[in-house]
């Protein structure tokens, strides 16, 4: 009977160890996703109207660029 209890205890310790590793890996994955999200947010266009205004001011705005920006905002900056 005592051997059975020791076996169950051993199995539970192993299970807890496995769960601990899984939690550690999940935390690492979550941190990586958070970093990726912050980077994407940092690099995204937040004020398209301001961008257009600045491009016009610098003489860089054109109809082709306007079409490109409209398509970009529809498909890639959701």
BABANU-323351 format. One record per atom (N, C-alpha, C): x, y, z; residue in three letters. Coordinates in pm, whole numbers, plus 32768, in hexadecimal, padded with zeros to 4 digits. Example, Ala and Ser with C-alpha at 12.3 -4.5 7.8 and 13.67 -1.06 7.14 Angstrom:
2
85277DC7830CAla;84CE7E3E830CAla;85287EB6830CAla;85057F1F82C4Ser;85577F9682CASer;850A80038313Ser;
//
This chain:
78
80537F888000Unk;800080008000Unk;8057807E8000Unk;80C1807E8050Unk;811A80F18059Unk;815E810B7FD2Unk;818080A37F8AUnk;81BF80AF7F06Unk;816080F47EA4Unk;80E080D57EADUnk;807D81117E57Unk;807381A77E70Unk;807781D07EECUnk;8072825E7F0FUnk;80EF82A67EDBUnk;816382667EECUnk;81DF82A27EBAUnk;81DC82B27E22Unk;81A5824E7DDEUnk;819982557D4DUnk;813D82C87D24Unk;80CD82D67D67Unk;806F83437D4AUnk;80AF83CB7D65Unk;80FB83D47DD3Unk;813E84517DF3Unk;81A484737D86Unk;81F084107D5CUnk;825384247CF2Unk;820F84537C72Unk;81A184137C4DUnk;815784377BD5Unk;812384C77BDEUnk;80F184ED7C54Unk;80BF85757C66Unk;812F85DC7C5CUnk;81A385C07C95Unk;8215861B7C8BUnk;823E862D7BF9Unk;823F85BE7BB0Unk;826185C77B21Unk;81F986187AD4Unk;817B86037AF5Unk;8111864E7AB5Unk;811F86E47AD1Unk;813887077B4FUnk;814C87937B73Unk;81C587CF7B2EUnk;822E87817B20Unk;82A587B07ADAUnk;828687CB7A47Unk;823C876F7A09Unk;82148783797CUnk;81BD87FF796EUnk;815F881179C9Unk;8106888679C4Unk;8158890679D5Unk;81B989027A2DUnk;820E89777A44Unk;825A899C79C5Unk;828D893B797EUnk;82D3895678FFUnk;8273898F7897Unk;81FA89567892Unk;819689877833Unk;81728A197850Unk;81638A3A78CFUnk;81458AC478F6Unk;81B88B2078CFUnk;82318AF478E6Unk;82A68B4478C3Unk;82AB8B5E782CUnk;82938AF877DDUnk;82928B08774BUnk;82218B64771EUnk;81AC8B57775CUnk;813A8BAC7739Unk;81588C3E775BUnk;81988C5677CDUnk;81BD8CDE77F3Unk;821E8D19778EUnk;827F8CCB7763Unk;82E18CF97701Unk;829D8D19767CUnk;82428CC47651Unk;81F88CDD75D5Unk;81A48D5C75E1Unk;81658D6F7653Unk;81148DE67669Unk;816A8E647667Unk;81DF8E5F76A5Unk;823A8ED276A4Unk;82688EF27616Unk;82838E8B75C7Unk;82AC8E9F753CUnk;823D8EE074ECUnk;81C18EB074FEUnk;81508EEB74B8Unk;81398F7C74E1Unk;814C8F997560Unk;813B90217592Unk;81A3907F7553Unk;821E90507549Unk;8289909F750BUnk;826890B67477Unk;823B904D7433Unk;8217905A73A4Unk;81A490BD7391Unk;814190B773E8Unk;80CF911273DFUnk;80F991A273F5Unk;814E91B97459Unk;817D92417474Unk;81CE927673FEUnk;821F922173C1Unk;82709249734EUnk;8217926B72D7Unk;81B1921972C0Unk;815592327252Unk;810992B5726AUnk;80DE92C972E5Unk;809593437307Unk;80ED93BF72F5Unk;816C93B1731CUnk;81C994217311Unk;81E194477280Unk;81E193E47227Unk;820093FB719BUnk;818594187145Unk;810E9413717FUnk;80969428712EUnk;807994BE711FUnk;802F94DB70B5Unk;80059565709BUnk;7F8A958070F1Unk;7F9395E47145Unk;7F25960171A0Unk;7ECB9672716CUnk;7F0296D17127Unk;7EB5974570F7Unk;7ED197567062Unk;7E7C97197010Unk;7E90971B6F7FUnk;7E8197AA6F49Unk;7E2397F36F7FUnk;7E0F987C6F4FUnk;7E8B98D26F66Unk;7EC998C16FD9Unk;7F45990A6FF5Unk;7FB498E06F95Unk;7FBD98606F7AUnk;8020982E6F1BUnk;800A986D6E92Unk;7F8E986F6E63Unk;7F6F98AB6DE1Unk;7F9399406DE0Unk;7F7199866E4BUnk;7F8F9A156E55Unk;80259A2E6E4BUnk;807399DD6E94Unk;810699EC6E92Unk;813F99CC6E08Unk;810999656DC8Unk;813999436D42Unk;811999B26CDEUnk;80A299EA6CE9Unk;807D9A5A6C91Unk;80D89AD26CA9Unk;80F29AED6D27Unk;81489B5F6D4BUnk;81D49B506D10Unk;82059AD36D0EUnk;828B9ABA6CD8Unk;828B9AA26C42Unk;82149AAB6C03Unk;820C9A976B72Unk;821A9A076B48Unk;81FC99A96B9FUnk;820D991B6B80Unk;818998D36B67Unk;811B99196B73Unk;809898DA6B68Unk;806A98D66AD7Unk;802F98676AAEUnk;7FFB98596A26Unk;7F7D98036A2AUnk;7F3797FD69BAUnk;7EBF97A969B1Unk;7EE2971569C3Unk;7F5296EC698AUnk;7F7D96606999Unk;7F9996406A2CUnk;7FDA969E6A6FUnk;7FF7968A6AFDUnk;7F7696866B4EUnk;7F1796DA6B2CUnk;7E9796D96B72Unk;7E5196526B62Unk;7E50961D6AE6Unk;7E1495996ACEUnk;7E5C952E6B1FUnk;7EE095366B20Unk;7F2E94D46B6CUnk;7F0A94DA6C01Unk;7F0695526C39Unk;7EE795616CC7Unk;7E5B952E6CE8Unk;7DFC954A6C92Unk;7D73951A6CA9Unk;7D6F94816CABUnk;7DB294446C49Unk;7DB593B16C43Unk;7E0193776CBAUnk;7E6E93B86CDDUnk;7EBC93886D50Unk;7E6793896DCFUnk;7E2193F76DE6Unk;7DD094036E60Unk;7D5E939D6E61Unk;7D28937E6DEDUnk;7CBC931C6DE6Unk;7CEC92906E0BUnk;7D5F926C6DD8Unk;7D8991E06DE1Unk;7DF491C16E49Unk;7E4892206E6BUnk;7EB991FF6EC0Unk;7EBC92456F47Unk;7E6D92AA6F5AUnk;7E7492F66FD6Unk;7DEF92F17020Unk;7DB5927A7029Unk;7D3292697067Unk;7D38927970FCUnk;
//
